[in-house]
Amino acid sequence: MELNNKFENHKDYIRKYRYYEKKDLIRIRRKVNRLYFHKGLSKRKIADRVGMSREFVNKWTQSKDQDMKKDERGWPKGQRRKWTGKTEKRITQIRSYLEENEKEFYWGATAIAQQWHRRFPEENVPPLRTIGQILKDLELSDPPVSGKGAAKYLCYPEHTIYETLSSRLLETDFVGQKYLRGRTEPLHFIGFCFKKKPKLRIYRRINGQTTENLNTQWERFFDRYEKPDYVKVDNAAATIGSMSGKRNVSRAMIFLLEKQIYPIFSVPRKPFSQASIEGNNSVFAKKFWNARQFDSVEDVDQQLEWFNKASLRYSGYKPPEVGAKFELNITVVPFFLNIRHWSHLSKA
């Protein structure tokens, strides 16, 4: 009900906004015409002064008596070119349903388009851009969050990996410790994602950030979804092995290599070089952990199952067809980082 009232109120707001926008545009047209015919400025200087294109200046300097209120839109003012008020009401209703349904976690343009297709399979789905614009006009979309952006010099891992490797690459990452009210022990989660189509976002609750749990979750993921060609991970103890002992090939890496999967490490201590999985972790926090109330660990598991199902619907994930695959011929070669390790090897 609240969203429907908001919809009606904003119809008047949109009409007023478009009226003043049109009025301002007419003022600019008149200024362009006056600068050209009365001030004698060149069209290039006029375009620079008013901040409009040369095409705009040419269009509105045809004659001194030109009609500045001429409208060539081809449809009534104050209305959308193609999509009517019925479309706006449907989008409002669908968004209200998605936001109020406890089993739904996404209510942006993509989720609305998917729900539209389920409800009205015989009708054309509005473009995502149209849905997004309607949500913005009704102030039902989240404002964009401006950030500093990733360091340019660290863009090379993403470009090299995703533009030169044509095979499937899975990103895996532990989520930071989470706490329930009244419980002292933290909860641990692990996330998996495919950045390229078919896209996938899945999270599981685990007992701890250990190599055993990591290998177990990988095994389950490969059996249930698909086995990738590459796995990208960060430099956690569970992936690289002992932090204090001699350098060696960790059990997690041996697990992947035995399955003919190449491991790829992100840049140490630079999480934004693993942008895809970190972005999914942000979605996990925003849509799941920070957006919900949990009564118990069992409730967390139940709602996490809903979140994973909603994520699968949202991404439309389907495992790629299994075909003939190139078998990787992997040879494990030890690599030592300093002379001390080499001296130990020489004495052995």
Wavefront OBJ file of the C-alpha trace (Angstrom):
o trace
v 0.000 0.000 0.000
v 2.805 2.398 0.907
v 4.585 1.762 -2.399
v 1.346 2.281 -4.374
v 0.748 5.622 -2.640
v 4.339 6.565 -3.358
v 3.746 5.689 -6.998
v 0.711 8.011 -7.244
v 2.525 10.874 -5.509
v 5.527 10.599 -7.797
v 3.411 10.755 -10.950
v 2.783 14.429 -10.138
v 6.454 14.900 -9.253
v 7.560 13.459 -12.590
v 5.167 15.701 -14.521
v 6.482 18.815 -12.732
v 10.110 17.742 -13.199
v 9.632 17.202 -16.920
v 7.826 20.540 -17.235
v 10.706 22.483 -15.705
v 13.238 20.423 -17.671
v 11.437 21.340 -20.887
v 11.206 24.986 -19.824
v 14.959 25.107 -19.184
v 15.640 23.545 -22.591
v 13.513 26.208 -24.313
v 15.548 28.883 -22.520
v 18.780 27.370 -23.851
v 17.364 27.259 -27.388
v 16.484 30.945 -27.236
v 19.926 31.810 -25.867
v 21.634 29.909 -28.687
v 19.485 31.682 -31.288
v 20.137 35.091 -29.730
v 23.909 34.597 -29.515
v 24.060 33.661 -33.181
v 21.750 36.236 -34.776
v 22.148 39.170 -32.361
v 25.654 38.736 -30.897
v 27.243 37.348 -34.041
v 29.131 34.537 -32.292
v 30.240 31.518 -34.268
v 28.453 28.239 -33.767
v 31.578 26.657 -32.308
v 31.898 29.387 -29.659
v 28.182 29.131 -28.867
v 28.458 25.373 -28.366
v 31.376 25.880 -25.975
v 29.585 28.636 -24.042
v 26.263 26.852 -23.467
v 27.783 23.370 -23.149
v 25.698 21.868 -25.940
v 26.646 19.954 -29.077
v 27.269 21.534 -32.470
v 24.295 19.584 -33.776
v 22.063 21.243 -31.165
v 23.379 24.693 -32.094
v 22.856 24.048 -35.821
v 19.291 22.904 -35.196
v 18.266 26.039 -33.297
v 19.992 28.654 -35.468
v 17.952 28.125 -38.622
v 16.211 31.535 -38.511
v 15.524 34.479 -36.216
v 11.821 33.638 -35.976
v 12.314 29.933 -35.278
v 9.703 28.253 -33.041
v 11.570 27.311 -29.869
v 8.651 25.340 -28.429
v 8.484 22.882 -31.297
v 8.160 19.297 -30.067
v 9.124 16.418 -32.369
v 8.910 13.623 -29.821
v 6.013 11.878 -31.617
v 4.159 10.971 -28.391
v 2.244 13.008 -25.758
v 4.289 15.097 -23.346
v 4.577 13.753 -19.801
v 4.328 10.142 -20.941
v 6.881 7.473 -21.743
v 7.432 6.759 -25.393
v 6.381 3.103 -25.247
v 5.734 1.857 -21.709
v 2.524 3.066 -20.088
v 1.390 3.666 -16.512
v 0.275 0.037 -16.413
v 3.920 -0.975 -16.798
v 4.947 1.309 -13.940
v 2.275 -0.150 -11.653
v 3.363 -3.708 -12.441
v 6.994 -2.883 -11.733
v 5.992 -1.274 -8.433
v 3.896 -4.304 -7.431
v 6.614 -6.812 -8.384
v 9.243 -4.907 -6.439
v 6.945 -4.751 -3.417
v 6.424 -8.520 -3.604
v 10.149 -9.269 -3.893
v 11.078 -6.953 -1.018
v 8.420 -8.347 1.337
v 8.960 -12.049 0.541
v 11.356 -13.554 3.109
v 12.655 -16.067 0.550
v 13.662 -13.363 -1.903
v 16.883 -11.363 -1.613
v 17.035 -9.441 -4.910
v 14.614 -6.749 -6.113
v 16.604 -4.778 -8.673
v 15.917 -4.459 -12.392
v 17.172 -7.966 -13.268
v 15.103 -9.666 -10.551
v 12.009 -7.689 -11.591
v 12.496 -8.675 -15.236
v 12.736 -12.347 -14.258
v 9.596 -12.119 -12.120
v 7.782 -10.271 -14.927
v 8.581 -13.124 -17.311
v 7.195 -15.681 -14.833
v 3.979 -13.717 -14.260
v 3.330 -12.559 -17.819
v 5.026 -15.101 -20.121
v 3.024 -13.977 -23.156
v 4.048 -10.312 -22.887
v 7.297 -8.568 -23.723
v 9.548 -7.833 -20.768
v 10.598 -4.174 -20.519
v 14.334 -3.612 -21.053
v 16.466 -3.515 -17.912
v 17.289 0.115 -18.626
v 13.579 1.012 -18.697
v 12.912 -0.852 -15.444
v 15.881 0.832 -13.814
v 14.723 4.277 -14.980
v 11.200 3.701 -13.662
v 12.601 2.589 -10.302
v 14.782 5.680 -10.228
v 11.863 7.977 -11.094
v 9.822 6.471 -8.263
v 12.822 6.645 -5.880
v 12.691 2.876 -5.417
v 16.280 2.196 -6.434
v 19.325 2.357 -4.202
v 21.556 5.360 -4.993
v 24.931 4.460 -6.514
v 27.824 4.307 -4.079
v 30.890 6.158 -5.295
v 34.235 4.632 -4.440
v 37.892 5.231 -5.010
v 38.195 2.410 -7.515
v 40.861 -0.255 -7.840
v 44.464 0.676 -8.365
v 45.203 0.682 -12.092
v 48.516 -1.064 -11.677
v 46.732 -4.045 -10.143
v 44.218 -4.454 -12.966
v 46.561 -6.753 -14.853
v 45.692 -9.954 -12.947
v 41.976 -9.606 -13.738
v 42.575 -8.746 -17.397
v 45.179 -11.441 -17.933
v 43.160 -14.139 -16.210
v 39.729 -13.414 -17.646
v 40.721 -12.276 -21.130
v 43.396 -14.854 -21.938
v 42.057 -17.963 -20.164
v 39.113 -19.294 -22.128
v 38.294 -22.085 -19.682
v 36.170 -21.994 -16.510
v 37.659 -20.184 -13.516
v 36.183 -20.517 -10.027
v 36.939 -17.975 -7.306
v 36.876 -19.083 -3.674
v 37.187 -17.026 -0.511
v 36.495 -17.225 3.205
v 34.109 -14.616 4.603
v 35.174 -12.805 7.772
v 33.906 -14.074 11.111
v 30.248 -13.342 11.885
v 28.615 -13.277 15.320
v 25.109 -14.005 16.533
v 23.672 -12.158 19.513
v 24.049 -14.284 22.639
v 26.675 -16.543 21.049
v 30.389 -16.103 21.744
v 31.725 -18.457 19.066
v 31.924 -16.942 15.579
v 30.287 -18.347 12.467
v 32.399 -19.017 9.395
v 31.340 -18.958 5.748
v 32.957 -19.754 2.421
v 31.943 -18.329 -0.948
v 32.222 -19.594 -4.525
v 31.589 -17.653 -7.710
v 31.980 -17.825 -11.464
v 32.445 -14.381 -12.986
v 31.788 -15.423 -16.575
v 28.593 -16.998 -17.889
v 27.096 -19.224 -16.741
v 27.518 -17.115 -13.591
v 27.141 -18.557 -10.116
v 27.166 -17.296 -6.508
v 27.019 -19.855 -3.658
v 27.828 -19.599 0.060
v 28.178 -22.306 2.700
v 28.560 -22.235 6.454
v 31.634 -24.114 7.686
v 33.155 -24.964 11.069
v 36.352 -23.008 10.532
v 38.790 -21.611 7.988
v 40.884 -24.769 7.712
v 42.347 -26.764 4.852
v 40.128 -29.752 5.693
v 36.967 -27.657 5.430
v 38.221 -26.016 2.247
v 38.930 -29.343 0.525
v 35.608 -30.785 1.701
v 33.657 -27.824 0.335
v 35.544 -27.962 -2.955
v 34.704 -31.661 -3.270
v 31.014 -30.991 -2.657
v 30.975 -28.061 -5.052
v 32.611 -30.050 -7.860
v 30.133 -32.903 -7.391
v 27.009 -30.726 -7.240
v 27.783 -28.008 -9.801
v 30.862 -28.396 -11.989
v 34.587 -28.927 -11.859
v 36.435 -25.827 -13.117
v 39.718 -25.680 -15.005
v 41.199 -23.076 -12.665
v 40.575 -22.037 -9.059
v 41.583 -18.571 -7.878
v 42.270 -18.124 -4.145
v 43.920 -15.655 -1.814
v 46.996 -16.211 0.357
v 45.271 -17.550 3.464
v 46.924 -20.184 5.640
v 44.391 -22.772 4.457
v 45.560 -22.354 0.858
v 49.313 -21.743 1.091
v 50.035 -24.043 4.038
v 52.210 -23.267 7.031
v 53.004 -19.609 7.622
v 56.085 -20.317 9.741
v 57.495 -23.606 8.450
v 59.446 -24.380 5.300
v 57.851 -23.517 1.989
v 56.084 -26.456 0.397
v 53.123 -27.373 -1.745
v 50.113 -27.166 0.562
v 47.485 -29.880 0.930
v 44.909 -27.595 -0.686
v 47.087 -27.191 -3.772
v 47.821 -30.927 -3.912
v 44.059 -31.538 -3.756
v 43.499 -29.303 -6.803
v 46.463 -30.588 -8.778
v 45.384 -34.195 -8.286
v 42.078 -33.235 -9.891
v 43.875 -31.601 -12.836
v 42.859 -28.072 -11.733
v 45.268 -25.139 -11.933
v 45.437 -22.999 -8.751
v 45.878 -19.233 -9.203
v 46.821 -16.915 -6.334
v 45.688 -13.312 -6.003
v 48.093 -10.487 -5.126
v 49.035 -10.789 -1.425
v 47.322 -8.308 0.917
v 45.448 -6.686 -1.998
v 41.820 -7.918 -1.800
v 40.701 -5.705 -4.690
v 42.892 -7.774 -7.029
v 40.331 -10.515 -6.400
v 37.495 -8.173 -7.250
v 34.847 -10.659 -8.360
v 34.626 -12.783 -5.199
v 35.088 -9.723 -2.968
v 32.170 -8.095 -4.778
v 30.080 -11.198 -4.148
v 31.092 -11.067 -0.479
v 29.693 -7.545 -0.385
v 26.415 -8.800 -1.846
v 26.379 -11.571 0.755
v 26.787 -9.002 3.536
v 24.310 -6.479 2.115
v 21.552 -8.842 0.994
v 21.916 -11.604 3.580
v 23.868 -11.031 6.784
v 23.232 -7.316 7.367
v 19.672 -7.393 6.028
v 18.257 -10.239 8.139
v 17.576 -11.120 11.756
v 18.642 -14.603 12.902
v 17.312 -16.454 15.944
v 19.733 -19.381 15.905
v 22.365 -21.189 13.866
v 19.596 -23.342 12.405
v 17.800 -20.186 11.288
v 21.015 -18.993 9.632
v 21.283 -22.274 7.720
v 17.637 -22.098 6.617
v 17.871 -18.534 5.365
v 21.244 -19.249 3.733
v 19.554 -22.025 1.747
v 16.915 -19.496 0.618
v 19.668 -17.045 -0.312
v 21.487 -19.635 -2.438
v 18.288 -20.623 -4.230
v 17.448 -16.964 -4.884
v 20.993 -16.417 -6.200
v 20.636 -19.372 -8.567
v 17.346 -17.973 -9.895
v 18.881 -14.518 -10.209
v 21.910 -15.697 -12.193
v 19.974 -18.321 -14.163
v 22.850 -20.728 -13.636
v 22.957 -23.962 -15.594
v 26.085 -26.126 -15.681
v 27.854 -25.954 -19.057
v 27.527 -28.952 -21.304
v 30.096 -31.624 -20.579
v 32.251 -32.210 -23.609
v 35.717 -33.411 -24.462
v 38.171 -31.524 -22.274
v 41.867 -31.061 -22.647
v 43.636 -32.942 -19.869
v 46.215 -30.786 -18.158
v 49.630 -32.378 -17.916
v 50.763 -30.911 -14.587
v 54.176 -31.488 -13.077
v 54.757 -30.210 -9.547
v 58.094 -28.372 -9.404
v 59.296 -27.031 -6.021
v 60.221 -23.359 -6.049
v 62.256 -21.913 -3.165
v 62.231 -18.241 -2.310
v 65.713 -17.781 -0.867
v 69.159 -19.322 -0.520
v 68.459 -20.780 2.913
v 65.844 -23.120 1.462
v 68.204 -24.083 -1.364
v 70.955 -24.942 1.145
v 68.549 -27.215 3.042
v 67.752 -28.992 -0.229
v 71.446 -29.426 -1.079
v 72.184 -31.082 2.281
v 69.250 -33.497 1.930
l 1 2 3 4 5 6 7 8 9 10 11 12 13 14 15 16 17 18 19 20 21 22 23 24 25 26 27 28 29 30 31 32 33 34 35 36 37 38 39 40 41 42 43 44 45 46 47 48 49 50 51 52 53 54 55 56 57 58 59 60 61 62 63 64 65 66 67 68 69 70 71 72 73 74 75 76 77 78 79 80 81 82 83 84 85 86 87 88 89 90 91 92 93 94 95 96 97 98 99 100 101 102 103 104 105 106 107 108 109 110 111 112 113 114 115 116 117 118 119 120 121 122 123 124 125 126 127 128 129 130 131 132 133 134 135 136 137 138 139 140 141 142 143 144 145 146 147 148 149 150 151 152 153 154 155 156 157 158 159 160 161 162 163 164 165 166 167 168 169 170 171 172 173 174 175 176 177 178 179 180 181 182 183 184 185 186 187 188 189 190 191 192 193 194 195 196 197 198 199 200 201 202 203 204 205 206 207 208 209 210 211 212 213 214 215 216 217 218 219 220 221 222 223 224 225 226 227 228 229 230 231 232 233 234 235 236 237 238 239 240 241 242 243 244 245 246 247 248 249 250 251 252 253 254 255 256 257 258 259 260 261 262 263 264 265 266 267 268 269 270 271 272 273 274 275 276 277 278 279 280 281 282 283 284 285 286 287 288 289 290 291 292 293 294 295 296 297 298 299 300 301 302 303 304 305 306 307 308 309 310 311 312 313 314 315 316 317 318 319 320 321 322 323 324 325 326 327 328 329 330 331 332 333 334 335 336 337 338 339 340 341 342 343 344 345 346 347 348
